[in-house]
Amino acid sequence: MAEHYTSKHGIVGRSPMELYMVFTDLRLFKQMVPPDKQVDIEADFDTLTATAQGMSITVRVAERHPYDLIVLEDQNAPFHFSVKIHFDDGGAAKTDFWLEADVELNGIMKLMIGGKIREALDKIVDGLVDASAHI
């Protein structure tokens, strides 16, 4: 059974439409990664493959709901997961940005990374909020 994780909410200084357009094309993720790390990332519009420490994970866009929600699902991960990226209206050209993840972990993986998933989701939200403050 999948474990469900929800990030905190963060107000991003961009409209849901602007933010959605950045996340809808996975090729843009590669551009956000430092150049020295880009060699380990391959992307097209719908899929992204990242390799780290000898392990490759591919995600693909499973659903797009314009300006509201993008759902990503794994393609070849050692555990099944999906991530929902929410773009809620935050008023005055701002977005209430938050994430949900459903992750199927075996007992060992749950002990190793289960507690860090929510923390990682929160860091993504914080990073986007901080970045939008400097644009």
C-alpha positions as CSV (number, residue, x, y, z in Angstrom):
1,M,0.0,0.0,0.0
2,A,1.3,3.5,-0.9
3,E,2.2,6.0,1.8
4,H,0.7,9.4,1.2
5,Y,2.8,12.6,1.9
6,T,1.7,16.2,1.6
7,S,4.0,19.2,1.6
8,K,3.4,22.5,3.2
9,H,1.8,25.3,1.2
10,G,3.9,28.2,-0.1
11,I,2.9,31.4,-1.8
12,V,4.8,31.9,-5.0
13,G,5.1,35.3,-6.6
14,R,3.8,34.2,-10.0
15,S,0.3,33.5,-11.3
16,P,-0.9,29.8,-11.6
17,M,-0.7,30.1,-15.4
18,E,2.9,31.3,-15.3
19,L,4.0,28.6,-12.9
20,Y,2.1,25.9,-14.6
21,M,3.7,26.7,-17.9
22,V,7.2,26.2,-16.3
23,F,6.3,22.8,-14.9
24,T,4.3,21.4,-17.9
25,D,7.4,21.0,-20.1
26,L,9.9,18.6,-18.5
27,R,12.7,19.9,-20.7
28,L,12.6,23.1,-18.6
29,F,13.6,21.1,-15.5
30,K,17.0,20.2,-17.2
31,Q,17.6,23.9,-17.7
32,M,17.1,24.5,-13.9
33,V,19.8,22.0,-13.0
34,P,23.4,23.3,-12.6
35,P,25.3,22.7,-15.9
36,D,27.8,20.2,-14.3
37,K,24.8,18.0,-13.3
38,Q,22.9,18.2,-16.6
39,V,24.9,15.3,-18.1
40,D,22.9,13.0,-15.9
41,I,19.5,14.2,-17.1
42,E,17.6,13.5,-20.3
43,A,14.3,15.1,-20.9
44,D,11.6,15.7,-23.5
45,F,8.2,17.3,-23.2
46,D,6.6,14.4,-21.3
47,T,9.4,12.5,-19.7
48,L,12.5,13.1,-17.7
49,T,15.2,10.6,-16.8
50,A,17.8,11.4,-14.0
51,T,20.7,9.2,-13.0
52,A,22.3,9.6,-9.6
53,Q,24.7,7.3,-7.8
54,G,24.3,4.7,-10.6
55,M,20.5,4.6,-10.3
56,S,18.2,5.9,-13.1
57,I,14.7,7.1,-12.5
58,T,12.3,8.1,-15.2
59,V,9.1,10.1,-14.6
60,R,6.4,11.0,-17.1
61,V,3.5,13.4,-17.1
62,A,0.4,11.3,-16.5
63,E,-2.1,14.2,-16.3
64,R,-2.2,17.9,-17.1
65,H,-5.1,20.1,-15.8
66,P,-4.2,23.5,-17.2
67,Y,-3.1,26.0,-14.6
68,D,-4.3,23.8,-11.8
69,L,-2.5,20.4,-11.5
70,I,0.2,18.2,-13.1
71,V,0.6,14.6,-12.1
72,L,3.9,12.8,-12.6
73,E,4.4,9.0,-12.4
74,D,7.5,6.9,-12.3
75,Q,8.4,4.7,-15.2
76,N,11.3,2.5,-14.0
77,A,11.9,3.4,-10.4
78,P,12.7,0.6,-7.9
79,F,9.5,1.7,-6.1
80,H,6.3,3.0,-7.6
81,F,5.4,6.7,-6.9
82,S,3.4,9.6,-8.2
83,V,3.6,13.3,-7.5
84,K,0.8,15.8,-7.8
85,I,1.9,19.4,-8.3
86,H,-0.8,21.8,-7.3
87,F,-1.1,25.4,-8.6
88,D,-4.0,27.0,-6.6
89,D,-4.9,30.6,-7.0
90,G,-3.1,32.7,-4.3
91,G,-4.7,36.0,-5.3
92,A,-3.0,39.0,-6.8
93,A,-1.0,37.1,-9.4
94,K,0.3,34.6,-6.8
95,T,0.1,30.9,-6.6
96,D,-0.6,28.7,-3.5
97,F,1.9,26.0,-4.5
98,W,2.0,22.5,-2.8
99,L,2.8,18.9,-3.6
100,E,1.4,15.5,-2.8
101,A,3.2,12.2,-3.2
102,D,2.1,8.6,-3.1
103,V,5.0,6.2,-2.6
104,E,5.0,2.4,-2.4
105,L,8.0,1.5,-0.2
106,N,9.0,-1.9,1.1
107,G,9.9,-2.1,4.8
108,I,13.6,-1.4,4.4
109,M,13.1,1.5,2.0
110,K,10.5,3.0,4.3
111,L,13.0,3.0,7.1
112,M,15.7,4.5,4.9
113,I,13.8,7.2,3.1
114,G,10.2,7.3,4.4
115,G,10.8,10.1,6.9
116,K,12.7,12.2,4.4
117,I,10.0,12.4,1.7
118,R,7.9,15.1,3.4
119,E,11.1,17.0,4.2
120,A,12.1,16.9,0.5
121,L,8.7,18.0,-0.7
122,D,8.8,21.0,1.7
123,K,12.3,21.9,0.5
124,I,11.0,22.0,-3.1
125,V,8.2,24.3,-2.0
126,D,10.6,26.5,0.0
127,G,13.0,26.7,-3.0
128,L,10.3,27.8,-5.4
129,V,9.0,30.4,-3.0
130,D,12.5,31.8,-2.4
131,A,13.3,31.8,-6.1
132,S,10.2,33.7,-6.9
133,A,11.1,36.4,-4.4
134,H,14.2,37.2,-6.4
135,I,12.8,37.3,-9.9
